[in-house]
Amino acid sequence: EESKLKATLEKPEDTK
């Protein structure tokens, strides 16, 4: 799930 990891890096406040 690299997409999820990337999304977390882009939006650290949105780790849902």
OpenMM code with the backbone's topology and positions (N, CA, C; nanometers):
from openmm import Vec3, app, unit

residues = "GLU GLU SER LYS LEU LYS ALA THR LEU GLU LYS PRO GLU ASP THR LYS".split()
positions = [
    Vec3(0.0858, -0.1209, 0.0000),
    Vec3(0.0000, 0.0000, 0.0000),
    Vec3(0.0882, 0.1243, 0.0000),
    Vec3(0.1589, 0.1450, -0.1073),
    Vec3(0.2474, 0.2611, -0.1138),
    Vec3(0.1672, 0.3891, -0.1308),
    Vec3(0.0506, 0.3770, -0.1919),
    Vec3(-0.0332, 0.4954, -0.2129),
    Vec3(-0.0733, 0.5546, -0.0790),
    Vec3(-0.1038, 0.4658, 0.0159),
    Vec3(-0.1446, 0.5143, 0.1480),
    Vec3(-0.0276, 0.5859, 0.2150),
    Vec3(0.0900, 0.5290, 0.2016),
    Vec3(0.2075, 0.5894, 0.2623),
    Vec3(0.2349, 0.7263, 0.2007),
    Vec3(0.2203, 0.7340, 0.0700),
    Vec3(0.2433, 0.8618, 0.0018),
    Vec3(0.1408, 0.9647, 0.0469),
    Vec3(0.0189, 0.9217, 0.0602),
    Vec3(-0.0873, 1.0133, 0.1036),
    Vec3(-0.0570, 1.0652, 0.2432),
    Vec3(0.0009, 0.9785, 0.3256),
    Vec3(0.0338, 1.0206, 0.4620),
    Vec3(0.1445, 1.1257, 0.4593),
    Vec3(0.2364, 1.1103, 0.3668),
    Vec3(0.3464, 1.2065, 0.3579),
    Vec3(0.2955, 1.3400, 0.3055),
    Vec3(0.1981, 1.3330, 0.2161),
    Vec3(0.1420, 1.4559, 0.1612),
    Vec3(0.0521, 1.5246, 0.2631),
    Vec3(-0.0306, 1.4425, 0.3329),
    Vec3(-0.1201, 1.4982, 0.4343),
    Vec3(-0.1000, 1.4269, 0.5668),
    Vec3(0.0014, 1.4675, 0.6424),
    Vec3(0.0327, 1.4027, 0.7698),
    Vec3(-0.0806, 1.4162, 0.8716),
    Vec3(-0.1601, 1.5215, 0.8620),
    Vec3(-0.2687, 1.5360, 0.9599),
    Vec3(-0.3849, 1.4434, 0.9272),
    Vec3(-0.3857, 1.3897, 0.8058),
    Vec3(-0.4942, 1.2998, 0.7679),
    Vec3(-0.4418, 1.1569, 0.7561),
    Vec3(-0.4268, 1.0918, 0.8692),
    Vec3(-0.3712, 0.9559, 0.8676),
    Vec3(-0.4820, 0.8526, 0.8781),
    Vec3(-0.6001, 0.8875, 0.8320),
    Vec3(-0.7114, 0.7923, 0.8415),
    Vec3(-0.7017, 0.6925, 0.7270),
] * unit.nanometer
topology = app.Topology()
chain = topology.addChain("A")
for resn in residues:
    res = topology.addResidue(resn, chain)
    for name in ("N", "CA", "C"):
        topology.addAtom(name, app.Element.getBySymbol(name[0]), res)
